[in-house]
Amino acid sequence: MTRTILDIHILQNVPPSNMNRDDTGTPKSAYYGGVRRARVSSQAWKRATRQRFTELLPPEELGVRTKKVVEALAQRITAYDPGLADSAAKLAEEVLKTATNSSFEAPKRKAKNDGEGAAVAESKYLMFLSRRQLDALAELAVTASGGGDVETLRNSLKDKEQKARARSAVDTRHSIDIALFGRMVADSADLNVDAATQVAHALSVHRSDIESDYYTAVDDLNEASETGAGMIGTVDFNSATLYRYAAVDVDELQRNLGTGLKDGEPASTPAAKAVAAFLEAFITSLPTGKINTFGNHTLPSAVVVKIRDRWPLSFVGAFEEPVPKTEQGGFLRESCHRLARYVTEVERQYEIAGGPTWVFRVGEETRELAPLGDGVTLGELLDQVRNVVGERLESGA
């Protein structure tokens, strides 16, 4: 069966920064091709992508990942029926126990209290639920409790039909971020969602050394005769030209989201919309570690997007041998030369060329990438990818 796989390849210059640090405060790194490279973890960039979703998508299309899931559901129960404010937390806990087979306990740290003064229970791990799923659970809690009685709800949920309804509420109408990034429910493996997206650790295409900035802060109230700093410290940083890669299994994404969620809506619309949202969010997002210190706001210099029908394919191999700086001192021009040559060679040798390809680039240094695909702006890229994905899903290609 022919698949639809979206590959995203990005080259991005990042000035001195510390976007993603380890437990010692040092920018993360990795050895590749025998030299130390700057690295930004996939987890950090996925988090940044999810944060960008909040600017691109309405809240009802997104999920909530939190240990405070009882509190989140209690708020929706109260919104559904303000008269249940005092019992909302207990109702939420009961329905979540049935829906996820999970246990909940009061946090050891100081927690928010419900109306009775007891600490609101939390899950033992992060739970990822869509807002639509929380709304469905809230409706169930209200209707099955007979107006807010916890014992009535508990007894009602012993009924097989009601229990199945609770389980279905958390296993349907997944949000876009759950469908893309997946979900694990430790106590109910059948509620797990396989991620439709794979995101690689971003790596510098060249050797990258870590530097250290020594800084001081002056006490504003010091008199002229009081010399010295009020505080001194150091912060580690690096700079890099990064190769970033992500792949989206569009077919898996459609399975996770479902088809034609609105009356009269084409079956492909939810998945096509999610692909475009991920593409824009992944391209334009940036992890925010130490962002106030370095102000390292940059956008990619080059983006190559390909649709494949067999398997995802990263082109990080183009940079296994570290890219040397040019006579002028930059890495981007040679990186584009390496990438263009490598893509052409790999696709010819493996006979996998020919799929739709778009190139979105900035600057003369990136011109060697132009022959790889259709030149587009960001807006054109999003529109064209959305249309092609929709057509392929509708045709079953």
Phi, psi and omega in degrees: 000133179289135181255168172236107181244129178256119176256134180237122180240130186227138168246126185220127175276131178232123180286185178314128186194170174213065187293330190212102188250160178271192186289349177261359181089003181272140177305138180295150181213172178204152174268128177213132183065026175083001180230159180283131180243151168293144182221140170237121188295153178298325180298319180295319182284330175293321176297316179298323179295316178297322177296322179292331177305326183296340178267342187254337187231151177291153183306323183294346178271356188243165180251176177234126179247112188198155168280338183274042185290328177297315179297319180297318179289323179300322178297323180286327175296318179294322178294325180290319180215096182305337181289350182259017184304320184290329183254001187302318182296317179293320177297317180298316180298317181296314183290327178291323177302315181289318185291324187244355182061025183258159175254154183228148180213156179293137181292148179287327177288168178296128184236165175295144179258149174274189186297337182268000178090359179271148179295138179286129182294153178231158175283162183277351179211166179295130176249140186242109180229144177283159179295327177294323178293319176297321178296320179294321178293323179297316178298318179297316181299319182289312184289322184278349181267357179064035178101017173113008179274121185295318182293322177298318178297316181300316180291321180298322183286354174282341177291134185301320182293317179292322178296317178296324178296320179294317179295320180295327182299328181261001182241013176225167179052051177295146176285167181298319182288327174294316181298323181282312190259354177083174181207139173242129174246104190302326184268355180213087184299334181290347177266358178297149177238123178288130181296138176270353185238140171241132180237125180276157169294131177288134181234145173289146181279357185223171173296139181224118179268150178269131178249168182228131179257122175268126183228159176229157174231137184261138176287118184299334183263006177295141173281164181302330182280348181268104182268169178095169183266152175283335178203145172229155179189180177225152175222131180276152179203168170211176174221154188196158162259112188264143166257121180244144182216141172212153178227142178239122172276098187295326180293317177295323178299317179295321178297320181292321185276329188092175185237146174049061186286346178240150180301131178079002182273133176303147183301331185276350189300312181302314182292318180296320178295318180293321178298314180296320179295316179296318181300312180293317182294318181292320181294316190263354183279164180205125175303144191256014178304128177055028185293327179289335179282322188248339180052043188274050182283109175226162173242159181301147174274333181210137177227126175242122182242129181232145171252124180244161181239012180232303181204159175287155183211117174274149177251026180297338178300339178298340186243018178300320170274120186305138179287128177278154177288152179283175178300331179278347175108355183264167180247342189295315184300311180292327177298317179294320177299314180297314183296314180300316180293318183292316179301313181299316182293313182297314182292328177289313184293324180266359178055049181237015179281167172113346179285162178304133181221138178234144178235121178242115189217161180227130172093156181292334182295340185260006190296335180293345178277344186305319182292350183288337183189190181285128177286131184217162166272174180299315180298318178294321178301311181298315181296315183290320178295317179302317181292316182294318178299315179300317180295319180293320179291322180293324182274349182079013182287000000 
